[in-house]
Amino acid sequence: MKKLILGSLIILALSMSFSCRDTADKAKSATEEAGAALEEAGEDLKEAGKDLEEAAEGAAESVKEASEDTIDAAKEAGNDIKKAANDAADKVEKAVKN
């Protein structure tokens, strides 16, 4: 009877030992997979950050170009207005002389 009880206890202890090892292996594997997934997510976020930075630089360059074009157009319009005013003044002066 003692042998039967001791044998049962040994079998129970061994099965628990194997079960714990299996659980530990599964936990280790899951941890490694989670680490790999987090590393991949970090890489993706880093790449997205670079893409966002490039887009921001492109947008800033576009705004700069647009503002330069606007300034040039305003200068040109100012010159056209000045010329038109001078032409009008000349015509008025001619009309007054006649």
SVG drawing of the C-alpha trace seen along z (x, -y; Angstrom):
<svg xmlns="http://www.w3.org/2000/svg" viewBox="-9 -124 21 126">
<polyline fill="none" stroke="black" stroke-width="0.4" points="0.0,0.0 2.9,-2.3 4.4,-1.6 1.1,-2.4 0.7,-5.8 4.4,-6.7 4.2,-5.7 1.0,-7.8 2.7,-10.8 5.8,-10.4 3.6,-10.3 1.6,-13.3 4.9,-15.2 6.3,-14.4 3.2,-15.3 3.1,-18.7 6.8,-19.2 6.2,-18.6 3.1,-20.7 4.9,-23.6 7.8,-23.3 5.3,-23.4 3.6,-26.4 6.9,-28.1 7.9,-27.4 4.6,-28.7 5.0,-31.8 8.5,-32.4 7.4,-31.9 4.5,-34.3 6.9,-36.9 9.3,-36.5 6.5,-36.9 5.2,-40.0 8.7,-41.5 9.0,-40.9 5.6,-42.5 6.5,-45.5 9.8,-45.9 8.0,-45.7 5.5,-48.3 8.3,-50.5 9.9,-50.3 6.6,-51.1 6.1,-54.1 9.7,-55.3 9.0,-55.0 5.7,-56.8 7.5,-59.6 10.0,-60.0 7.2,-60.1 5.4,-62.7 8.5,-64.8 9.1,-64.6 5.4,-65.6 5.8,-68.6 9.0,-69.7 7.2,-69.5 4.3,-71.5 6.6,-74.1 8.4,-74.4 5.1,-74.7 3.9,-77.5 7.2,-79.3 7.0,-79.1 3.4,-80.3 4.2,-83.2 7.1,-84.2 4.8,-84.0 2.2,-86.1 4.8,-88.8 6.0,-88.8 2.5,-89.1 1.7,-92.0 4.9,-93.8 3.9,-93.4 0.4,-94.6 1.8,-97.6 4.0,-98.4 1.0,-98.1 -1.1,-100.4 1.7,-102.9 2.1,-102.9 -1.6,-103.2 -1.8,-106.1 1.1,-107.8 -0.6,-107.2 -3.8,-108.6 -2.0,-111.7 -0.4,-112.2 -3.7,-112.0 -5.3,-114.4 -2.3,-116.8 -2.7,-116.6 -6.4,-117.2 -5.9,-120.2 -3.3,-121.7 -5.7,-121.3"/>
</svg>
